[in-house]
Amino acid sequence: MTVSLFDQFMSPSYLGIPLIALALTLPWILYPSPSSRWLNNRLLALQGWSIAQFTRQILLPLNTPGHKWALILTSLMAFLITLNMLGLLPYTFTPTTQLSMNLALAFPLWLATVLIGFRNQPTAALGHLLPEGTPTPLIPILIIIETISLLIRPLALGVRLTANLTAGHLLMQLTSTAAFVLMPMMPSVAILTTVLLLLLTLLEVAVAMIQAYVFVLLLSLYLQENV
């Protein structure tokens, strides 16, 4: 039973070929491309409005030099939301439940923010490792603690996204299994379990969007510290 619960998180393959590349490419195919017409359809208008609102919101805490990251952060947000939402469909695979992939997204972007800070303002970047007014005996300990907290940031980004999506998928599978098993024995309880499953599905839709937003928001805050 334990193995079957976690089978849904295994990377699918066909004839020995991993299909995770297809799962990562599919979201970009689903987005409508802008046309050369003066008036676009409702879907394009909604897509443009959503991207504009998100870009405005994510760039609020950033200084002007950080606005160069608008395209990267907006594209990452749309990519993560699409992957998370597609993973809620039946018989689909969610790449963002793989810790290796989330770390592959988090580590290079976090490293880029750190390198930008050391290049543009090395004194301020090193100053984050030692709070002002620290007693002299605590200086070595605080430097070690702040260095560890800095290095653990990409791991926290990846683990947060993986853990939230994995827990939601497991909870939905357990609830649906319980509803299926209880249907012939206790139909009334099975109906209540099905209603609970529908509510969990709505919650997971919200979690899929919120976790993608939190991932990008934390990256923007790390960027703000270094620009």
Sequence and secondary structure as in RCSB ss.txt:
>XXXX:A:sequence
MTVSLFDQFMSPSYLGIPLIALALTLPWILYPSPSSRWLNNRLLALQGWSIAQFTRQILLPLNTPGHKWALILTS
LMAFLITLNMLGLLPYTFTPTTQLSMNLALAFPLWLATVLIGFRNQPTAALGHLLPEGTPTPLIPILIIIETISL
LIRPLALGVRLTANLTAGHLLMQLTSTAAFVLMPMMPSVAILTTVLLLLLTLLEVAVAMIQAYVFVLLLSLYLQE
NV
>XXXX:A:secstr
 HHHHHGGGS  EETTEE HHHHHHHHHHHS    SSSS  HHHHHHHHHHHHHHHHHTTTS GGGGGGHHHHHH
HHHHHHHHHHHTTSTT   GGG HHHHHHHHHHHHHHHHHHHHHH HHHHHHTTS TT  GGGHHHHHHHHHHHH
HTHHHHHHHHHHHHHHHHHHHHHHHHHHHHHHTTT HHHHHHHHHHHHHHHHHHHHHHHHHHHHHHHHHHHHHHH
H 
